[in-house]
Amino acid sequence: MFKGTPLNLPPYPFQLQKRDEKIYIFDELRKKYLLVTPEEWVRQHWIQHLINQKGVPKGLIQSEGGLKLNDLQKRTDLVVFDTTGERVLIAEFKAPEIKITQSVFDQIARYNFVYKIPLLLVSNGLTHYYCKVDFENKTYQFIEDLPLLTKV
């Protein structure tokens, strides 16, 4: 059936459907099938990675959340909450063929200007960047991997 671009993430046994010559993937968070685009392929791998490798309960992950930025309605690719309801991670995903550039970091920084979330994730499925933000000292640092988010 469908063989998506191999990513730098573990493979997962996704539920796929073919309708009208298009492939759809089941989104466990939204409980529906979504058209598989390259970016959606990356997002669905990250959702599974967060659940299976990072121990994040499904109920604490929000996919395609809305936010208001300068009176414009925007959508975050993914936000993770802790058990108290605080946002602890914001993620921006791109298709594997999209290079991660400064403009991608600028985009997530603009979104985080609204949310003030301590962890940022930027990924095209092949290359992943993680950043820890210290709002008090107005600094940030790139980190090698995401911590277990249940302990953030």
N, C-alpha and C positions, 0 to 999 in steps of 0.2 A: 504494500500500500504506500503510504506517504513516508518519505525519508527526508526529514528536515535537515537543515545545515547542522553538521556535528558541532557542538559547542564545547567550551572549556568548562563544562559542568557535567555532573553525572547524568547518564541517560535515565529516563523515567518511563514507566509503562502507561503512556497517555491513552485516554479514550478518544479515538478519532472517528469521524464520520465523513463520508463523501456524499455531498448533495449538489446536484446541478454542476458536476465536474469541478466542484470546489471542496477543499478539505477544511473541516471544522474540528476544533479541539475542545474537550470538556474542561471548563474552568470550575474547579472545586469551590472556589470562593463565591462566585456569582451563581453557581449551580445551573449553568447553561452552556451550550456549545457556542463557540466564537470562531469566526473565520480565522484560519491560520495565516497571519501575515508574518514576515520575518521578525518584527518587533514583538508580536504576540508570542511567537515561538520562544523568544528570549524570556519574556515575562513569565510564561508558564513554567519554564525550567527554574527560574529564580523562586517562584512560589513553592515549588516542590523542594528545592534546596533549603529554603528557610524552614519549611515544615519538617523535612526528613533529616537534614544535617545540623540545623541550628536550633531545633527544638521549639520553634515558634508555633503555638496553637493557631489553627486556621482562623479562629474567631478574632485573633488579634492582628490580622492582615487585611488591609483595605486596598483593593485594586481599583484604579481609575477613580480616585476621589477628586471631588471638586474643590477649588479654592478661588478666591477673588484676589486679583492682583491688579492694582491701578484701575479699578472699575471694570476689569476684563475677567470673564469667567475662564479659568484654566483647569487643566486636569493633571493631577499627579499620577505617575505610573503606578506607584506602590507606596504605601505608608504602613509601618509596623508600630503597634502600640504595646505598652507594657501592661501588666495586670491592673494597674491603677487607672488606665485610660490615657496615659500620657503618650504622646508620639515620641518614639525613640529612634526611628530610621525612616528616611525618605529615599526613594530610589528613582532613578531616571534610566530608562532602557532605550537602546537604539538597535536597529537591525544589525546583524553581523557585518554587513558590508559598509556600514557607516563608521567612519573613524571617530574616535573619542577626541574631541578638540576642546579648545578653550571655550567655545560657544556652548558646548554641552554643559561644562561646569558653570558657566554664567547662567544658564537656564535653571539648573537645580539650585544655585545660590539665590536667584530671584525668588523661587518658590520658598526656599528656606528663610528668606527675609520675613515672610508672612508667618511661617510655622515655628521657627527657632528650634529645630530638631538637632540633637547632638551627634547623630551619625548620618553620613551621606554615602550612598552607593550609586556608582555610575558604571553601566556595563553594556557592552554590545554582544554579550554572550561569549566572546572570545577573550576580551580584555576587561578586567574588573578593577575599579578603583574604589577605595574605602577611605573615608575622611572623618576624623573626629573633630567636632567644633567646640571650642571653649568660648561661650558668649561673654562670660564675665571678663576675660582677659582679651577678648577680640582677636583670638588666634585660632588656627586650625593646624592639624597635622595629618598627613597621610599615614595610614596604618596598613599592615600586611594582610590582615584578614579581619572579618567581622567577629566581634566577641559573640559568645552565646547570648542571644538577645533576651532570653528569659532572665538574665542576671543584670541587665543594663539598668 
